[in-house]
Structure formats: C-alpha cells, structure tokens
Amino acid sequence: MVIVFADVAGVEAVLAGGRLRCPCGGQLGPWGHARERVVRGVGRMRPRRAKCRGCGRTHVLLSRLCLLRRRDAIAVIGAALTAKAGGVGHRQIAERLGVPKDTVRGWLRRFARDAEAVRAHFLGWAFALDRELGPVLPAGSVFADAVGAMAIAARAFVLRFGPREVWPVVAWLSGGVLLCHTSCPFPPIR
C-alpha cells in the first residue's frame, strides 16, 4: 500500500509518468484497480493499483483522505481522537459524528493501545521536519500526548511544505496505518 494524494487525475498522471516509487525504490506502473468501496466522509471510491517494475509487488494507491482498513475518512477519525483527547466520551463523539458508537469505541481503544508508539512516531517526524522545534510539553495523558504529537508533526510539515489540511498530512505521515487492526509498524521517517 502506498499513500497518494486524493486527486484521481493527478494520481493517473504521476503513475503514467513513472514518478511514483515502490517502498523498495522501484518504479510503479498502472495495474488495474482495487474493489470499489464507500468511505464515510469521502463517498464512493475505487483505488488504483500499481505494480513495481523492480520487485514485482503490487500496491493499492490509498488516498491521503483514508486509512488502511477503515471505512471512514481520516478527518472523521481525527475529529473523534481530538474530542477524546479533550475529555469527551465515545457515545457523545459517535452522536456528533453520525458514526456507530461501537465503531468510535473501537477507534479510541485501538489508538489508546498504541498511543505511546503514535506519540514517538509523530514526534520523530516533528523533529525531522523542524530542527529548531523546542521541548514538547505533556498534555495530561498518554492519549492526549499522542494527539498533540500528531498536531505538532502536521504543523511542522505545513511550515516546511506550505498549507495543507491537517488530517491528510497525519494519514500520510503514518503511512495509512494509524489505526491498523494488527500491530502494523509505522513507515520509517525519511
């Protein structure tokens, strides 16, 4: 799986032009599509697939608006994580977002389980993107610290590369595995 921007025509152009790279470093070329799916907050989408001309592996080109194995947009999930860091319960979050409460509870539990790894990963990105970043103060809980680290990393990204929406930046920096069902490792910081 490779994270790409949301613009379908733009993805086709860079894929056809050979400008997308596989994690192995090889060149990705067009290779059909993944199955169509509905993503809450985005709508219907049919992700592009690509095949590496070097290693021969195929990849789904996942939009920065999404996370791996999630049927909700990263902005919806991010709103839930931010609300929880602010002390709101899962039932109230679910009601606000129009998402089933069991889904929200699952997101929050999974994030809480990996909060320390999330915090470390995003602080690593923050310091890699902004060498002059000062000390990061604790936010009051491991959960809130992890959400704060995502915000700090997104801010560092925006300061370096220009205006972007926060949650797609978070999806990209996490490699799409922010709430992965398994213990997916985060991609290395480049």
Summary of the structure (lengths in Angstrom):
residues: 190
radius of gyration: 16.9
end to end distance: 17.0
largest distance: 48.6
contacts: 571
relative contact order: 0.14
helix: 45%
strand: 16%
